[in-house]
Amino acid sequence: MTPGHRISSRATVYYKRILPLVFLVAIVGFPLIAFQAASRTGRPLPWPALLAPLLMGAIVLTLLRRLVFDLADEVTDTGDALRVRFGQDEERIALGEIVNVSYSPFINPPRVTLTLRHPGRFGREVSFMLPLRFLGAFAGRNPTVDELIARVDAARRR
């Protein structure tokens, strides 16, 4: 990895901003369409038309909170550290401060989680999404993660 090189995915903005908006429109739009159809035909609104979107909304919100909203907006490799950005807030994390690098390729979006020796501005764990690869998790080991693990290990031994 070259210093100043972005190692997080540019698709993070899609997952954190656009995808939740699409879900919100669908969850609000479905009952509105059902209500409009019921008012046109004069039939009562079936209760599943209201209950199902509420249940789906709760499930989607829970999944987004656990898998997407905690992802860093941008992670840049600066050589001896990683620059992590959430919105306008930034933090520099020295490679020697990272205790563990874990990679979860089989969830969507695939994520890297850095466990820090001491909690930083964003907490003890910082997660981000790597750029998407063709065939995803089935493409084999991720060279970016492997290199990051090796560099973190070397920084800790110094």
Phi, psi and omega in degrees: 000136179269143179302141182084005183274130177285127179251352177267161184283145174283345178284355180303320180298324177296311182294323185272334186245310188280312181302314177299325178294319178297315178298318180298315179298317180293318183290325177278323184291322182301309178295326179295318178294318179297319179296317179296317179295320179293322181288329178290319183273347181081004178274155177289152179289123179292134183300330176298335179294338177260323184288317182301313179295327177295318178294314178299318180299318179296318180293314181297317180298318178298314179296316180297319180296321183279329189246342189236311189295339180271001180286137176295145179290323181205138174231125182239135177276121180251016179104278181263005182205171173244135175260119184250133181233130169240109183061235179269348181277135179230152175216143175260124180245113178295143181300328179290343178276351182272123180272322184212145173239115178244147183233128179243089184280343187266009173249162181241120358283150176298141187224152173249134177240126177260125174261127185261151178297316179234138179303136178255199181301328184254013178105190183277337178237138177234125181245147175210166182255129176281159175303141181293144180241153176298132183071002174052234184294339182278357180280359180098193182297148180270119183295329178296316179293315180301316179294320179296317178299316180296318181291322177296316179299317179294320179293324179290326181286341180287000000 
